[in-house]
Amino acid sequence: MVFNINFREYFFYYFLLVIIIITGAFSYYRFVVQHDYIVYYEGECDPNVQSCFVGCEDDECINEYYYLEVQKYASDLLKVCGNYITDCAEANICLPTDQECTITYCDPEIDDVDCAVSTPDQEASLSSDADVLLEEDNIE
């Protein structure tokens, strides 16, 4: 059995195969080895201090949670937090060593979503509640 391939006849297909292999190898190196991509995720937010987005855990929206939107390079996030990103406090802030980092807080005038914004009345009631708790601790 003679295996005879005419290279000139199938030049385009061989060239295309080589390009696909090179592109796949380059993409693998860039995304898997170097982690050269931006990740978007929800970070922790305190509605008493910051303007937060409001999210729901279920369709009935019984349990609300507050979040802010964070954008970071995956390589920066992995350097600081490792594989345990959900338990990492540094994931919710921009560090000076980050290549590109953006934290987006909810703005009710711009965003067409529910925002949890503390008003001066709420802050006053929170501080008075805290004063009452401190007085109760001192009495006991």
C-alpha positions as CSV (number, residue, x, y, z in Angstrom):
1,M,0.0,0.0,0.0
2,V,1.5,3.3,-1.1
3,F,0.5,6.4,0.8
4,N,0.9,9.2,-1.6
5,I,-0.2,12.7,-0.6
6,N,0.0,15.5,-3.0
7,F,1.0,18.5,-0.8
8,R,0.3,21.1,-3.5
9,E,-3.2,19.8,-4.0
10,Y,-4.1,20.1,-0.3
11,F,-1.9,23.1,0.6
12,F,-4.8,25.3,1.7
13,Y,-6.1,22.6,4.1
14,Y,-2.6,22.0,5.6
15,F,-2.1,25.8,6.0
16,L,-5.5,26.1,7.7
17,L,-4.7,23.2,10.0
18,V,-1.4,24.8,11.1
19,I,-3.1,28.2,11.7
20,I,-5.9,26.6,13.8
21,I,-3.3,24.7,15.9
22,I,-1.2,27.9,16.5
23,T,-4.3,29.9,17.4
24,G,-5.5,27.3,19.8
25,A,-2.1,27.1,21.5
26,F,-1.8,30.8,21.8
27,S,-5.3,31.1,23.3
28,Y,-4.6,28.3,25.8
29,Y,-1.4,30.0,26.9
30,R,-3.1,33.4,27.2
31,F,-6.3,32.4,29.0
32,V,-5.3,29.2,31.0
33,V,-1.7,29.9,31.8
34,Q,-1.5,33.7,32.1
35,H,-5.1,34.3,33.1
36,D,-5.2,37.3,30.8
37,Y,-8.9,38.2,31.0
38,I,-11.1,40.4,33.1
39,V,-13.6,38.9,35.5
40,Y,-16.8,40.6,36.6
41,Y,-18.4,39.6,39.9
42,E,-20.5,40.8,42.8
43,G,-18.6,42.0,45.9
44,E,-19.9,42.6,49.4
45,C,-21.5,45.9,50.1
46,D,-22.8,47.5,53.3
47,P,-25.9,49.6,52.5
48,N,-25.4,51.7,55.7
49,V,-22.1,53.0,54.3
50,Q,-22.3,52.7,50.5
51,S,-24.8,52.9,47.8
52,C,-25.4,49.2,46.9
53,F,-27.3,47.2,44.3
54,V,-30.1,45.1,45.6
55,G,-30.3,41.4,44.6
56,C,-32.7,38.6,45.3
57,E,-31.9,35.0,46.0
58,D,-35.3,33.7,44.8
59,D,-38.1,34.7,42.5
60,E,-40.3,36.0,45.3
61,C,-37.5,38.2,46.6
62,I,-38.0,37.2,50.2
63,N,-34.2,37.3,50.9
64,E,-32.4,40.4,49.6
65,Y,-28.7,40.8,49.5
66,Y,-26.6,43.9,48.8
67,Y,-23.7,44.0,46.4
68,L,-21.4,46.1,44.3
69,E,-19.9,45.3,40.9
70,V,-16.2,44.6,40.7
71,Q,-14.1,44.2,37.6
72,K,-10.5,42.9,37.8
73,Y,-7.9,41.0,35.9
74,A,-8.1,37.3,36.8
75,S,-4.3,37.2,37.3
76,D,-4.4,40.0,39.9
77,L,-7.3,38.3,41.7
78,L,-5.5,34.9,41.8
79,K,-2.3,36.5,43.0
80,V,-4.0,38.0,46.1
81,C,-6.7,35.4,46.9
82,G,-5.6,32.2,45.3
83,N,-8.4,29.7,44.5
84,Y,-10.5,30.9,47.5
85,I,-11.9,34.1,46.0
86,T,-15.3,34.0,47.7
87,D,-13.6,34.1,51.2
88,C,-11.1,36.8,50.3
89,A,-11.7,40.3,51.6
90,E,-9.2,41.8,49.1
91,A,-11.4,40.7,46.3
92,N,-13.8,43.5,47.1
93,I,-11.3,46.3,46.9
94,C,-8.9,47.7,44.3
95,L,-5.3,47.3,45.3
96,P,-2.4,49.5,44.1
97,T,-0.8,46.5,42.4
98,D,-3.9,45.8,40.2
99,Q,-3.4,46.4,36.5
100,E,-7.0,47.5,36.0
101,C,-9.7,47.5,38.6
102,T,-13.1,49.1,38.7
103,I,-15.7,49.1,41.5
104,T,-19.2,50.2,40.5
105,Y,-21.6,51.4,43.2
106,C,-25.3,51.8,42.5
107,D,-26.4,55.2,41.4
108,P,-30.3,55.6,41.3
109,E,-30.1,58.4,38.8
110,I,-28.1,56.4,36.3
111,D,-28.9,52.8,36.9
112,D,-32.4,51.5,36.2
113,V,-32.3,49.0,39.1
114,D,-33.1,49.0,42.8
115,C,-30.5,50.7,44.9
116,A,-30.1,50.6,48.7
117,V,-28.9,54.1,49.7
118,S,-28.7,55.2,53.2
119,T,-30.3,58.5,53.8
120,P,-29.5,61.0,56.7
121,D,-32.7,59.9,58.5
122,Q,-31.6,56.2,58.3
123,E,-28.1,57.1,59.5
124,A,-29.5,59.1,62.4
125,S,-31.7,56.2,63.4
126,L,-28.8,53.7,63.1
127,S,-26.6,55.9,65.3
128,S,-29.3,56.3,67.9
129,D,-29.9,52.5,67.9
130,A,-26.2,52.0,68.4
131,D,-26.2,54.5,71.3
132,V,-29.1,52.7,72.9
133,L,-27.2,49.4,72.6
134,L,-24.1,50.9,74.1
135,E,-26.1,52.3,77.1
136,E,-27.7,48.9,77.6
137,D,-24.2,47.3,77.7
138,N,-23.0,49.8,80.2
139,I,-26.0,49.2,82.5
140,E,-25.4,45.4,82.7
